[in-house]
Amino acid sequence: MKAHSGQQDRTGGAPVGTRRRKKPAKRAVPDFVHNLRGVGNWSEAGPWLAARSIEDIECITPDLAGVPRGKMMPSNKFTSNTALALPSALFRQTISGEYPDETGEFRYDPRDGDLKLEPDLATLSVVPWETDPTAQVVCDLVDQRTGEPSWITPRQVLKRVIDAYADKGWRPVVAPEIEFYLVAKNTDPDYPLQPPVGRSGRPISGGQSYSIAGINEFDELIDDIYHFCEAQGLEIDTLIHEEGPSQLEINLRHGDPLALADQVFLFKRTIREAALKADMYATFMAKPIQGAPGNAMHIHQSVVDARTGTNIFSEEDGSESPLFRAFIGGMQHYMPKALVMIAPYVNSYRRLTQAIAAPVNTAWGYDNRTTAFRVPASDPQARRVENRLPSSDANPYLALAASLACGYLGMVYGLVPTDPTAETANEGEIDLPRGLLEAVSLFEEEHAFDGILGREFMANYAGVKRGEFETFMQVISPWEREYLLLNV
């Protein structure tokens, strides 16, 4: 018997004889929309921004000091291929915002031509401390007329070093450790910095290395740091309290140098924002507090074969390779000549003094924290060299570029290191440049850097550093007023 149109079928479905209406298929959400950090191309950028209701985009790039420079724009303009540019003079400017005199090989572009911002979409992330939905993206800079990379910009300098490794079939791997101080707000630069008050109601004193209680003094700020970093896809490995009063250290997971430099660049910005939210400052000055330890940016470095992924610092039997020793030899020979890239300010050299937990020469050793170059205990596949010379005030792109360039030159030229030391190495004579001008001179004179760092960058950087020194010399210090005012 044929069922009529109103009869239900026995499965409880639609009436027999009626046409089933298909439910509209749900559109699959692309995986990249869920990325905390980065998309692959411009066609993915729009959906990524729309999924977060992003209103504004900050297109930023690090200047020579590592300060974010750039432009903000509405998100619909960002995805419509709007051209963005910055004047090239921004990369000839001192930390105090001045334009130094032309000296040595340092010259200004008479046109002050534009440099085009080219977003690296792999760095796209939210800005979690903004009240309006905002995203940020790190940009490269190219010549507006020719499209060629601007070799005076920090991100391109690091890329140049990475490319030199790639030409040899090598791939460097790094893991930075960044120290910083939390300090009470200080609106008058004539007054020394003071530790902030924690949840106990008292300022934290020194001698708190690895103290969990020291970290817990700033629970809410630490939570903000973790939340801000997680929202941006910044991978924190560990956080500890260091030796100084309210001095913290964050370690990042090892990886590609450019990706890690981007993370440090964004991380420093994140820490400052979290501290301001807690009504205090975060500082990455190399030596912010007299008599207290300085802020270092230790860099763990290894090199792998680009094809196999094996660590070229180790032989098949697990022993040290000749390239491992040559890498250390290169660090010892060239790092004093590149010191201005990892100790970039007059304040940086206050950290590199005897017996204050900082290196003062180019000694190396196994698990010896008093040396400049420490080889941590590890299995052969994780064999690495820790460069303990850089300070946290360094531009992370330039610090990584300098450190890797020195090791690279050592491997290319087969340099032989000194014997390792098991003794205390930071109490003797200081073998490093003692000040900014000496470091600049050594840097300019080293022509082995020409091919890997680029002479154009070197001349530009040296000129800016000389200008910063001249600005510093215009300031009369408290020491001069105390000891010279009435005695000379």
Summary of the structure (lengths in Angstrom):
residues: 488
radius of gyration: 26.5
end to end distance: 122.0
largest distance: 122.0
contacts: 1590
relative contact order: 0.12
helix: 34%
strand: 19%
